[in-house]
Amino acid sequence: MPIRDAITPGPWSQRLTYSPALRVGNLLFISGTTATDDARRIVGVGDIVAQTRQIFRKFARILEAAGAGFDNIVETTDYFLTLADYEKTAEARREVFRPPYPAATGVQVAGLIRPDALIEIKAIAVLDALRA
C-alpha cells in the first residue's frame, strides 16, 4: 500500500473522520471544502464569489503545507447549490489558476452539508516530487 500522509494545516478537530487532504505518493487529494473560517462559520453568506475565494484561501494553506501551489492542481470538482451566479466563480478561479487551467467538473446538487454554503470544491494535485 502506498504511503498516506494527512495534511491538516491550521486547527483541526481529531473528532472528524476525514482529512482536509491526503497525500498518496505524488498525488494530493484535497477533500470537498466549503467556505468556513477557523471557527467553522461560513464566510460570505449569500455570496458565491466570496465563498469561492475563501475555499481557495483554505486550499492555499493545504497546498503550502504539502510543498505545492495552485499550479500543482490538475483537477477540480465544484458542487453548486444553485446555478444562479455560478458563472461568477470563474473570476475567483482566474485569481489562483493560470493556463493551462485544471480540468474541471461542475455539478448542481440538491444540498450541501454546511448550512449557508453555496459551493463546495474538491481538488487533485500532482506534487513535483515524491515526499517521504
Backbone as CSV, one residue per row, in Angstrom:
resi,resn,N_x,N_y,N_z,CA_x,CA_y,CA_z,C_x,C_y,C_z
1,MET,0.845,-1.180,0.000,0.000,0.000,0.000,0.890,1.244,0.000
2,PRO,0.523,2.260,-0.793,1.336,3.478,-0.828,1.302,4.215,0.514
3,ILE,2.335,4.991,0.738,2.386,5.818,1.942,1.290,6.864,1.863
4,ARG,0.553,7.028,2.948,-0.517,8.025,3.014,-0.209,8.972,4.153
5,ASP,-0.205,10.268,3.847,0.020,11.282,4.868,-1.136,12.258,4.851
6,ALA,-1.717,12.508,6.019,-2.766,13.507,6.128,-2.138,14.892,6.185
7,ILE,-2.736,15.832,5.475,-2.314,17.232,5.507,-3.398,17.982,6.273
8,THR,-3.051,18.504,7.442,-4.034,19.193,8.281,-3.477,20.527,8.757
9,PRO,-3.397,21.527,7.871,-2.887,22.829,8.301,-3.911,23.549,9.178
10,GLY,-3.429,24.311,10.109,-4.332,25.071,10.972,-5.034,24.173,11.963
11,PRO,-5.991,24.751,12.683,-6.708,23.975,13.700,-7.526,22.859,13.053
12,TRP,-7.495,21.696,13.669,-8.228,20.558,13.131,-8.693,19.681,14.268
13,SER,-9.945,19.345,14.284,-10.522,18.531,15.338,-10.269,17.051,15.063
14,GLN,-9.731,16.376,16.025,-9.484,14.941,15.904,-10.787,14.139,15.915
15,ARG,-11.900,14.773,16.260,-13.174,14.060,16.254,-13.711,13.856,14.847
16,LEU,-13.185,14.631,13.872,-13.637,14.496,12.494,-13.066,13.220,11.883
17,THR,-13.805,12.634,10.976,-13.405,11.344,10.414,-12.879,11.463,8.986
18,TYR,-12.331,12.616,8.651,-11.698,12.795,7.346,-10.535,13.767,7.492
19,SER,-9.674,13.787,6.503,-8.534,14.703,6.479,-8.819,15.815,5.478
20,PRO,-8.345,17.034,5.738,-8.507,18.104,4.742,-7.878,17.711,3.405
21,ALA,-6.764,16.982,3.475,-6.111,16.477,2.271,-5.314,15.242,2.639
22,LEU,-5.126,14.412,1.643,-4.370,13.185,1.840,-3.370,13.052,0.697
23,ARG,-2.101,12.902,1.086,-1.040,12.697,0.100,-0.801,11.197,-0.029
24,VAL,-0.861,10.703,-1.270,-0.575,9.309,-1.577,0.434,9.330,-2.719
25,GLY,1.679,8.953,-2.423,2.728,9.080,-3.435,2.877,10.544,-3.816
26,ASN,2.806,10.833,-5.107,2.933,12.232,-5.523,1.578,12.862,-5.847
27,LEU,0.502,12.221,-5.394,-0.832,12.790,-5.576,-1.333,13.376,-4.267
28,LEU,-2.019,14.509,-4.368,-2.631,15.149,-3.209,-4.119,15.276,-3.479
29,PHE,-4.913,14.626,-2.641,-6.361,14.652,-2.763,-6.896,15.633,-1.720
30,ILE,-7.449,16.745,-2.181,-7.992,17.764,-1.273,-9.485,17.494,-1.121
31,SER,-9.909,17.307,0.118,-11.312,16.996,0.406,-12.236,18.116,-0.028
32,GLY,-13.488,17.747,-0.246,-14.508,18.755,-0.506,-14.459,19.803,0.597
33,THR,-14.393,21.069,0.192,-14.151,22.164,1.124,-15.216,23.238,0.936
34,THR,-15.791,23.681,2.042,-16.723,24.807,1.997,-16.029,26.038,2.566
35,ALA,-16.707,27.157,2.500,-16.113,28.450,2.852,-16.194,28.751,4.342
36,THR,-15.727,27.833,5.166,-15.744,28.079,6.603,-14.453,28.758,7.046
37,ASP,-14.558,29.492,8.155,-13.369,30.068,8.774,-12.860,29.093,9.827
38,ASP,-11.851,29.502,10.596,-11.280,28.601,11.600,-12.260,28.240,12.709
39,ALA,-13.313,29.052,12.874,-14.338,28.737,13.877,-15.491,27.930,13.264
40,ARG,-15.307,27.491,12.004,-16.276,26.673,11.276,-17.553,27.424,10.923
41,ARG,-17.461,28.769,10.802,-18.580,29.587,10.349,-18.404,29.878,8.866
42,ILE,-19.510,29.902,8.126,-19.443,30.203,6.691,-19.053,31.661,6.488
43,VAL,-18.080,31.876,5.611,-17.648,33.212,5.194,-18.420,33.553,3.922
44,GLY,-18.894,34.777,3.802,-19.559,35.217,2.576,-20.943,34.635,2.387
45,VAL,-21.743,34.635,3.440,-23.106,34.110,3.332,-23.830,34.847,2.195
46,GLY,-24.414,34.068,1.291,-25.163,34.634,0.174,-24.310,35.109,-0.998
47,ASP,-22.986,34.975,-0.920,-22.074,35.479,-1.953,-21.174,34.332,-2.433
48,ILE,-21.507,33.755,-3.575,-20.772,32.589,-4.069,-19.328,32.915,-4.424
49,VAL,-19.055,34.143,-4.867,-17.674,34.518,-5.198,-16.840,34.624,-3.921
50,ALA,-17.384,35.250,-2.886,-16.675,35.337,-1.606,-16.432,33.940,-1.044
51,GLN,-17.399,33.057,-1.187,-17.225,31.695,-0.693,-16.155,30.957,-1.497
52,THR,-16.148,31.150,-2.800,-15.126,30.502,-3.626,-13.738,30.992,-3.241
53,ARG,-13.597,32.292,-3.025,-12.292,32.838,-2.609,-11.861,32.262,-1.269
54,GLN,-12.788,32.107,-0.336,-12.445,31.535,0.971,-11.999,30.080,0.822
55,ILE,-12.679,29.345,-0.025,-12.262,27.964,-0.272,-10.839,27.944,-0.820
56,PHE,-10.532,28.827,-1.749,-9.185,28.849,-2.319,-8.144,29.307,-1.293
57,ARG,-8.519,30.167,-0.355,-7.592,30.518,0.736,-7.281,29.273,1.572
58,LYS,-8.293,28.456,1.814,-8.078,27.219,2.556,-7.221,26.247,1.747
59,PHE,-7.460,26.171,0.439,-6.621,25.342,-0.423,-5.166,25.801,-0.355
60,ALA,-4.948,27.120,-0.352,-3.574,27.655,-0.327,-2.826,27.142,0.897
61,ARG,-3.498,27.088,2.042,-2.862,26.587,3.265,-2.509,25.104,3.128
62,ILE,-3.417,24.340,2.548,-3.165,22.910,2.349,-2.005,22.718,1.381
63,LEU,-2.058,23.424,0.264,-1.001,23.289,-0.749,0.354,23.682,-0.180
64,GLU,0.404,24.769,0.568,1.667,25.202,1.172,2.201,24.134,2.120
65,ALA,1.315,23.565,2.931,1.737,22.521,3.872,2.283,21.294,3.141
66,ALA,1.826,21.078,1.906,2.289,19.939,1.115,3.473,20.305,0.227
67,GLY,3.955,21.547,0.323,5.074,21.987,-0.505,4.671,22.219,-1.952
68,ALA,3.433,22.636,-2.167,2.902,22.803,-3.515,2.211,24.161,-3.646
69,GLY,1.659,24.399,-4.818,0.910,25.618,-5.093,-0.226,25.314,-6.049
70,PHE,-0.935,26.340,-6.450,-2.092,26.152,-7.329,-1.707,25.564,-8.686
71,ASP,-0.491,25.775,-9.135,-0.056,25.180,-10.407,-0.004,23.664,-10.333
72,ASN,0.033,23.099,-9.129,0.061,21.649,-8.968,-1.327,21.018,-9.103
73,ILE,-2.380,21.829,-8.987,-3.738,21.284,-9.091,-4.036,20.941,-10.546
74,VAL,-4.462,19.701,-10.769,-4.759,19.242,-12.125,-6.245,19.027,-12.366
75,GLU,-7.041,18.969,-11.292,-8.475,18.755,-11.462,-9.229,19.324,-10.274
76,THR,-10.386,19.924,-10.562,-11.294,20.367,-9.505,-12.691,19.856,-9.815
77,THR,-13.453,19.651,-8.764,-14.878,19.358,-8.885,-15.606,20.353,-8.001
78,ASP,-16.516,21.103,-8.619,-17.288,22.122,-7.909,-18.721,21.627,-7.759
79,TYR,-19.217,21.664,-6.547,-20.598,21.298,-6.253,-21.346,22.588,-5.932
80,PHE,-22.291,22.947,-6.795,-23.050,24.187,-6.659,-24.428,23.883,-6.102
81,LEU,-24.843,24.665,-5.112,-26.195,24.524,-4.588,-27.194,25.115,-5.580
82,THR,-26.794,26.190,-6.237,-27.643,26.861,-7.215,-26.779,27.297,-8.387
83,LEU,-27.374,27.363,-9.551,-26.637,27.833,-10.711,-26.725,29.345,-10.863
84,ALA,-27.503,29.996,-10.012,-27.558,31.460,-10.019,-26.182,31.987,-9.630
85,ASP,-25.593,32.776,-10.491,-24.293,33.412,-10.260,-23.108,32.449,-10.270
86,TYR,-23.323,31.185,-10.605,-22.187,30.261,-10.595,-21.101,30.687,-11.578
87,GLU,-21.501,31.323,-12.698,-20.505,31.732,-13.693,-19.538,32.763,-13.120
88,LYS,-19.933,33.459,-12.059,-19.051,34.443,-11.423,-17.878,33.782,-10.698
89,THR,-17.971,32.481,-10.443,-16.856,31.807,-9.780,-15.629,31.737,-10.682
90,ALA,-15.827,31.901,-11.983,-14.683,31.911,-12.913,-13.734,33.053,-12.571
91,GLU,-14.271,34.162,-12.101,-13.449,35.305,-11.679,-12.475,34.883,-10.578
92,ALA,-12.983,34.161,-9.596,-12.132,33.707,-8.488,-11.137,32.650,-8.971
93,ARG,-11.542,31.803,-9.894,-10.627,30.779,-10.435,-9.447,31.447,-11.145
94,ARG,-9.731,32.523,-11.907,-8.651,33.205,-12.633,-7.661,33.888,-11.686
95,GLU,-8.078,34.137,-10.462,-7.183,34.753,-9.475,-6.131,33.757,-8.974
96,VAL,-6.423,32.460,-9.039,-5.493,31.465,-8.491,-4.916,30.512,-9.527
97,PHE,-5.632,30.306,-10.617,-5.167,29.403,-11.660,-4.746,30.198,-12.886
98,ARG,-3.798,29.638,-13.618,-3.389,30.235,-14.883,-3.356,29.133,-15.938
99,PRO,-3.427,29.517,-17.203,-3.413,28.494,-18.260,-2.120,27.688,-18.225
100,PRO,-2.176,26.417,-18.545,-3.402,25.676,-18.821,-4.167,25.422,-17.517
101,TYR,-5.444,25.751,-17.544,-6.274,25.592,-16.346,-6.468,24.114,-16.014
102,PRO,-6.750,23.811,-14.736,-7.022,22.420,-14.372,-8.283,21.914,-15.080
103,ALA,-8.354,20.617,-15.261,-9.608,20.006,-15.693,-10.641,20.320,-14.610
104,ALA,-11.893,20.473,-15.008,-12.906,20.867,-14.023,-14.255,20.242,-14.341
105,THR,-14.979,19.946,-13.285,-16.345,19.461,-13.398,-17.198,20.289,-12.454
106,GLY,-18.354,20.705,-12.924,-19.314,21.426,-12.094,-20.595,20.620,-12.007
107,VAL,-21.111,20.483,-10.800,-22.302,19.685,-10.574,-23.268,20.487,-9.709
108,GLN,-24.528,20.569,-10.125,-25.530,21.171,-9.257,-26.089,20.077,-8.360
109,VAL,-26.147,20.371,-7.065,-26.612,19.396,-6.084,-27.846,19.917,-5.362
110,ALA,-28.587,19.018,-4.756,-29.798,19.397,-4.035,-29.490,20.047,-2.692
111,GLY,-28.323,19.769,-2.134,-27.977,20.339,-0.850,-26.527,20.077,-0.503
112,LEU,-26.019,20.875,0.420,-24.668,20.708,0.955,-24.784,20.536,2.459
113,ILE,-23.814,19.895,3.065,-23.847,19.599,4.496,-23.889,20.880,5.335
114,ARG,-23.093,21.879,4.948,-22.996,23.130,5.710,-24.149,24.071,5.384
115,PRO,-24.920,24.459,6.384,-25.949,25.487,6.140,-25.274,26.775,5.639
116,ASP,-25.899,27.454,4.714,-25.421,28.707,4.105,-24.316,28.509,3.080
117,ALA,-23.815,27.279,2.890,-22.807,27.049,1.856,-23.499,27.034,0.497
118,LEU,-22.935,27.763,-0.458,-23.448,27.792,-1.826,-22.614,26.927,-2.762
119,ILE,-21.382,26.606,-2.334,-20.454,25.861,-3.174,-19.523,25.041,-2.290
120,GLU,-19.140,23.883,-2.789,-18.114,23.055,-2.166,-17.187,22.611,-3.297
121,ILE,-15.879,22.652,-3.057,-14.916,22.309,-4.090,-13.939,21.269,-3.544
122,LYS,-13.609,20.294,-4.384,-12.534,19.351,-4.060,-11.537,19.398,-5.200
123,ALA,-10.323,18.906,-4.952,-9.283,19.008,-5.974,-8.296,17.857,-5.867
124,ILE,-7.593,17.654,-6.965,-6.473,16.719,-7.013,-5.269,17.493,-7.528
125,ALA,-4.147,17.328,-6.830,-2.900,17.971,-7.241,-1.836,16.892,-7.446
126,VAL,-0.922,17.168,-8.352,0.234,16.308,-8.564,1.440,17.056,-8.014
127,LEU,2.092,16.453,-7.035,3.247,17.081,-6.407,4.468,16.887,-7.287
128,ASP,5.388,17.825,-7.199,6.561,17.809,-8.058,7.470,16.616,-7.832
129,ALA,7.517,16.124,-6.610,8.399,15.001,-6.308,7.757,14.165,-5.205
130,LEU,8.116,12.918,-5.150,7.661,12.074,-4.062,8.242,12.567,-2.758
131,ARG,7.444,12.609,-1.719,7.919,13.066,-0.411,7.749,11.934,0.579
132,ALA,8.715,11.772,1.422,8.637,10.695,2.426,7.941,11.192,3.654
